[in-house]
Amino acid sequence: AFTDPTSRIKLNSSIKTKYKSYISRICVKGGYLDGMELDFSDELNTIIGGRGTGKSTLITFIWYVLGNYSYDKELEKEIEDMIKNNLGTSGEINIYLSSYSLNGQKYKLVKRYNQNTTVFNEDGSLSELTVTDLLPKIEIYGQNELIDAIKSSETITNIVKRLIKIDDKFLNKKRMYYKE
C-alpha cells in the first residue's frame, strides 16, 4: 500500500459493485428434516452437530437441488437413495440464492424427488433459467470427495487454480519487483 497509492486511496464512486453467489436460505418440507428452515450467512458457513443430527443429509439436499454429480454414477446412486430415504417421494427442498453471474439477482430453487429443479425469480414468477445459468462454475465436494482430494497434491493444485484466479499482470509485476 505504501508503494502503490492507487491501492490505498479510493473514492466510493470509483469502487465497482461486486456480486457473489451464495445460498441465503434452505427450507425442507417432508422427510427426515421436515419443517427445517435454515438461514445462511452470505459469507462462510459451517455445519456442526452430533451424530445423526442431519449434517450430511443437509449437504446432500443442497447437492441434490444444485445437481452437478451425474459425472459419477456411484455417487449419483448414493445421493438418489439418500434423497428417497430422507426426503421421501412427496417431499420438497427450497433453496434461496443470489447469483454472481446474474449481477446478484435472487432466485428460489425448488426440487422434489425424481423431478428437475425449478427456478423462480425473486418475484415468484417461473424462470427459464437453469442452475447452470445461475451458478455456472459451481463445484460441490462432499466429505469423501474432500478426503480423496487431499491425498493428491495434483488435485489440490487444480482445485486452487480453478477457485483462485490471479491476474498475470500482477504476477509479472511481482516477478519484476523481486528481481530488482
Backbone hydrogen bonds, N-H to C=O, Kabsch-Sander energy under -0.5 kcal/mol:
donor,donor_aa,acceptor,acceptor_aa,energy
7,S,4,D,-1.7
8,R,4,D,-0.6
8,R,5,P,-0.7
9,I,5,P,-1.6
10,K,8,R,-0.5
14,S,11,L,-1.6
15,I,11,L,-0.6
15,I,12,N,-1.0
16,K,14,S,-0.5
22,Y,98,S,-1.5
24,S,22,Y,-0.5
24,S,96,Y,-2.7
25,R,96,Y,-1.4
26,I,38,L,-2.2
27,C,94,N,-2.6
28,V,36,M,-2.5
29,K,92,E,-2.9
30,G,28,V,-0.5
32,Y,86,N,-3.1
33,L,86,N,-0.5
34,D,31,G,-1.6
35,G,28,V,-2.0
36,M,33,L,-2.3
38,L,26,I,-2.8
40,F,24,S,-2.5
48,I,46,T,-0.6
53,T,50,G,-1.5
58,L,54,G,-2.7
59,I,55,K,-2.2
60,T,56,S,-2.5
61,F,57,T,-2.5
62,I,58,L,-2.1
63,W,59,I,-2.6
64,Y,60,T,-2.9
65,V,61,F,-2.3
66,L,62,I,-2.5
67,G,63,W,-1.2
72,D,69,Y,-1.7
73,K,71,Y,-0.5
76,E,72,D,-2.8
77,K,73,K,-2.2
78,E,74,E,-2.1
79,I,75,L,-2.7
80,E,76,E,-2.7
81,D,77,K,-2.5
82,M,78,E,-2.2
83,I,79,I,-2.7
84,K,80,E,-2.4
85,N,81,D,-2.3
86,N,82,M,-2.4
87,L,83,I,-3.0
88,G,83,I,-1.4
92,E,29,K,-2.6
93,I,111,K,-2.5
94,N,27,C,-2.9
95,I,109,L,-2.6
96,Y,25,R,-2.8
97,L,107,Y,-2.6
98,S,22,Y,-2.5
99,S,105,Q,-2.3
100,Y,98,S,-0.6
101,S,134,L,-0.7
103,N,100,Y,-1.5
104,G,99,S,-2.7
105,Q,99,S,-0.6
105,Q,102,L,-1.4
107,Y,97,L,-2.8
108,K,120,F,-2.3
109,L,95,I,-3.5
110,V,118,T,-2.5
111,K,93,I,-2.2
113,Y,91,G,-0.7
115,Q,112,R,-1.8
118,T,110,V,-3.1
120,F,108,K,-2.8
121,N,125,S,-3.2
122,E,106,K,-0.7
124,G,121,N,-2.1
127,S,119,V,-2.8
134,L,130,T,-1.8
135,L,131,V,-3.1
138,I,135,L,-1.4
146,L,142,G,-2.2
147,I,143,Q,-2.2
148,D,144,N,-2.3
149,A,145,E,-2.3
150,I,146,L,-2.2
151,K,147,I,-0.5
151,K,148,D,-0.9
152,S,149,A,-1.7
156,I,152,S,-2.1
157,T,153,S,-2.5
158,N,154,E,-2.4
159,I,155,T,-2.3
160,V,156,I,-2.6
161,K,157,T,-2.4
162,R,158,N,-1.8
163,L,159,I,-2.2
164,I,160,V,-2.8
165,K,163,L,-0.6
166,I,164,I,-0.6
167,D,165,K,-0.5
171,L,167,D,-1.8
172,N,168,D,-2.8
173,K,169,K,-2.4
174,K,170,F,-2.4
175,R,171,L,-2.5
176,M,172,N,-2.4
177,Y,173,K,-2.2
178,Y,174,K,-2.1
179,K,175,R,-1.2
180,E,176,M,-1.2
